């Protein structure tokens, strides 16, 4: 009986030790990469009023791209017959739960990150004195 008890305790101890060696996912979700404009809107009372972002149908999908070196490009397509592209370049950084972006033409803007996962970036910013919500989807 004593041998069975010792073997039982050994099996439990071994299984507990093995469970501590489970692979831990240390992949951090980051804003680095291309994000297409998806929705924009505002908060009304407790509800969000969001609308689909209007892309130029024939030209392509507007997007923002964050680079590891702290640079950011805001890419817009326009025109009806001959599509043209406009790229605004600036710098970005993430501080705690805020995304700080600075473009030469617009100055520094701070946005609160409401959601950041592998497919969605949702931020809240103040534009012309009003809170605006933007949702981006990963490309």
C-alpha positions in Angstrom: 0.0 0.0 0.0 2.9 2.3 0.8 4.4 1.8 -2.7 1.1 2.7 -4.3 0.8 5.9 -2.3 4.4 6.9 -3.2 3.8 6.1 -6.9 0.5 8.1 -6.8 2.2 11.1 -5.2 5.1 10.9 -7.7 2.7 10.9 -10.7 0.9 13.9 -9.3 4.2 15.7 -8.7 5.5 14.9 -12.2 2.2 16.1 -13.8 2.4 19.4 -11.9 6.0 19.9 -12.8 5.2 19.2 -16.5 2.3 21.7 -16.5 4.7 24.5 -15.5 6.7 23.9 -18.7 3.7 24.6 -21.0 4.6 26.9 -23.9 3.7 30.5 -23.1 2.6 32.8 -26.0 4.7 35.9 -25.7 3.6 37.4 -29.0 2.7 41.0 -28.4 0.0 42.6 -30.6 1.4 45.8 -32.2 0.2 48.6 -34.4 3.2 48.0 -36.8 1.9 47.1 -40.3 -0.8 48.3 -42.7 -4.3 49.1 -41.4 -7.2 50.0 -43.8 -9.7 52.5 -42.8 -12.9 50.6 -41.9 -15.4 52.6 -39.8 -15.6 56.0 -38.2 -18.1 57.7 -36.0 -18.8 58.9 -32.5 -20.3 58.0 -29.2 -24.0 59.1 -28.6 -25.0 58.6 -25.0 -23.7 55.1 -24.2 -24.0 53.8 -27.8 -21.5 54.1 -30.7 -22.8 55.5 -33.9 -20.4 54.1 -36.6 -20.4 54.4 -40.4 -18.5 52.5 -43.0 -15.5 54.5 -44.3 -16.0 55.7 -47.8 -13.1 54.6 -50.1 -12.7 55.7 -53.7 -14.3 52.7 -55.4 -12.0 52.5 -58.5 -8.8 53.7 -56.9 -8.1 51.5 -53.9 -8.4 51.4 -50.2 -7.1 54.2 -48.0 -4.8 52.9 -45.2 -2.3 53.9 -42.6 1.0 52.1 -42.2 3.1 52.1 -39.0 6.8 51.2 -39.3 9.1 49.8 -36.6 11.4 52.9 -36.9 8.6 55.2 -35.7 7.5 56.5 -39.1 3.9 56.5 -40.3 2.4 56.9 -43.7 -1.3 57.9 -44.2 -2.2 56.9 -47.7 -5.3 58.2 -49.6 -6.5 57.5 -53.1 -8.6 60.1 -55.0 -9.8 61.0 -58.5 -12.5 59.5 -60.6 -10.9 58.8 -64.0 -7.2 58.8 -63.3 -6.6 57.6 -59.7 -3.9 59.4 -57.8 -2.4 58.7 -54.4 -1.5 61.1 -51.6 0.9 60.0 -48.9 1.3 62.0 -45.8 4.4 61.0 -43.7 5.0 61.5 -40.1 6.1 59.9 -36.9 4.3 57.9 -34.2 4.9 56.4 -30.8 2.8 54.4 -28.3 2.7 55.6 -24.7 0.8 53.3 -22.4 -2.7 53.1 -24.0 -2.2 56.1 -26.3 -1.1 56.4 -29.8 0.7 59.7 -30.5 1.0 60.7 -34.2 2.6 63.8 -35.6 2.3 65.0 -39.1 4.1 68.2 -40.3 0.8 69.7 -41.5 -1.4 68.8 -38.5 0.9 68.8 -35.5 0.8 66.2 -32.7 -2.4 64.3 -32.1 -3.1 61.9 -29.3 -5.6 59.0 -29.5 -6.7 56.5 -26.9 -6.5 52.9 -28.0 -9.8 51.3 -27.3 -9.0 48.0 -28.9 -5.9 46.5 -30.4 -5.8 42.9 -31.5 -4.5 40.9 -34.4 -7.2 42.2 -36.8 -8.6 45.4 -35.4 -7.3 48.8 -34.2 -10.0 51.0 -32.6 -9.0 54.5 -31.4 -10.8 57.5 -29.9 -9.4 61.0 -30.7 -10.5 64.6 -30.4 -11.0 66.3 -33.8 -12.0 69.9 -33.9 -13.2 69.7 -30.3 -15.3 66.6 -30.8 -14.6 62.9 -29.9 -14.3 60.7 -32.9 -13.9 56.9 -33.1 -11.9 55.3 -35.9 -11.8 51.6 -36.6 -9.1 50.1 -38.8 -8.7 46.5 -40.1 -5.3 44.8 -40.5 -4.2 44.3 -44.1 
